[in-house]
Every structure is written in structure tokens, then in C-alpha cells.
Amino acid sequence: MLFTISLVISLLLAVGNVTAEVVSRYEVYLPAVERYWIVNPATSKYQYNHDSSLAYYRGNWYAVWNANTNPLESQPGQAP
């Protein structure tokens, strides 16, 4: 138990010695984020949208999801 406490204290002290100069040596990826409507719930007949996924494949982004006109899960009338 004493070893664990000593290790935790040592790690906390080591982190305290990290300076901005050390951190700034690393390049950080900061992508440009753009937002788009894929389905506008105000105008779409599909009011229940779920299971969304985004994928990047061969230079293109793809969005897929399940959508139904019935806004309730597992109810009759949902699109297969």
C-alpha cells in the first residue's frame, strides 16, 4: 500500500513539472468543423432518426442511419 501511495505522489509531482514549452513541441490536429443538415426534422416525414454513423472511405464522408415516420421504437408501421 505504501508503494502505491508513493507511486501516485511521484506521478502527480512529475505531471506538475510539465511546462508549456514541452507540450508545444507536439503538433496537435485541429480540423475545421462544418455543420450540415442531413435530415431536417422540421420538414422531414421521418421523425424518428437513430443508429447514426459517419464513415470516411476513399476520400468521401458517408452518413447512414435508421429513420421512421412513426416516432416510437418497435411500433407497427415502422419502415423495415
HELIX and SHEET records of a PDB file:
HELIX    1   1 LEU A    2  GLY A   16  1                                  15    
HELIX    2   2 ALA A   20  VAL A   23  1                                   4    
SHEET    1   A 2 TYR A  48  TYR A  57  0                                        
SHEET    2   A 2 ASN A  60  ASN A  68 -1                                        
END                                                                             
